[in-house]
């Protein structure tokens, strides 16, 4: 059965955008390969995402809240179209800690979709999401 006839809507939130980002990742990986530091890949991704008509923001400061208080700040490698957080790695392979880092970023912010992109010996991608309705701090903030 044809998959397109089964689904009228995207399978995942922001799936069209994440597909464009992953396409950009593979283009950069095919061009640069493995062995550079993350900041090289970050700059290349920024260029490639812009070429595709997307709006990337690199090293975007994001505040982390707990009990309605700002407790820290981190810098997202890239945020695309103010919708998707990208965490870049240049590691031998992805490990659970990398995924936990991305999921924690999603839990602590209003962003619901994140991509973990590894420019390792073999290209790796992981997509993670965390629905805003499940974020107690955000739900409580919206009710006040």
N, C-alpha and C positions, 0 to 999 in steps of 0.2 A: 504494500500500500504506500502511496506517495505521502511523505511526511507533511508536505505543504497542505494537503487536503485535510489533515487531522487537526492542525492548529491554525487558528486565525490570528493569534496574537504572538508576540515574541515569547520564547520560552522563559527568559529571564529579564528582570528589570535592566534596562539600558543595554540589552543584548546587541543591538545594532552598533552602538557606540563601542562596546567592548570588542566586537569583531573587528572594527576599524583599527582600534588600538593594537590588537594582537597582530593584525596585518602589518602595521607599522613596525612592531617588534621584530617580526620575521624579516622584514626588509632590512632593518638595521643590522640584525644578526648576520644575514647573508652577506652584507657589505663589510662589516667590521670583524666578524667572527669572535673568537674567544680570546681573552687575555688582557683586556684593558681594565682600568679602574671604573668603578660605577659612574663617576662624574663624566667620563667620556661618553658612556652610553646614554646618560641623562641628556647631555647636550645634543647628541645625535637623534634621540627620540623626540626632543623638542622640535628640531628641524623637520623631521619626518611627519610628525603630527600636524604641524602647521601646513606643510605641503598638502596634506589631506583635508585641509579646511577646518581643522579642529582648533580649539583654544586651550593649549597647555599652559599651566603655571608651574614653574619649577621652584623647589625649595620654599613652598608656600607654608607660612607659619599657621599652625592649627592649635587652638587652645583646647586643653583637656579639662573637663569638669568632673567634680565629685561633690555630691550634696549641694548642688547649686553654687559651688565655689571653684574658681579656676585654680587648678593644682599644678599645672605645668603646661609646657608647650613643646611641640615637636615640629619638625619640618617634613612635610610630605615631599617625597622625591618629585612627583608630578601629580597635579590634579587636572583632569581634562574636562573641559566644558562645565566646570564647577559641579560635576556629577560623579566622577570616578577617580578614586585614589589609586595611584600606581606606586608600588614599592619595587624598586629595582635592586637586583642582586647580581654579583659577578662571582659566584661561588661554584665550587666543584659540582655541587648538587643542592637542591633545596632540602631543608630539614624542617622538622615540626616547629622549631622556634621562629623560623621565618613566617610560617603561616600564622602562628599565634600573634606575632607582631602586627601583621596586617589586620587580623580579626580584632585585636585590641584597638587599633586605630579606628576601625569601623564602629566598634562599641562606644567609643569615647567621643565620637563626632556625629554630626548630622548626616554624614555620607553613608550610603547604604551598599555601595558596590565598590569592590577593590580588586585590583589585579596584581599578582605577584609575578614578576617577569625576571627570569634568570638567564643571564648571558654567560652561562657556564660552558663546559666542553660540549654539552648537548643543550639546545635551547629548551627551556621549560616555562610553562605558563600555568598559573592556578588562578581561578576566579573564586572570590569569596563574597558573601553578602550578609548583611545583618539589617533586618527590617527595623525602621525607626519605631514602629509600634511596640517593639520589644525592648526599647531603650527606656528604662524607668526614669532616668534623669530628664530625658527629653519629653516624655509623656507628662511628667509632673510639671515641667516648665511650661508646656503648652496649656495646661489646665488653669494656671494662675492668671 
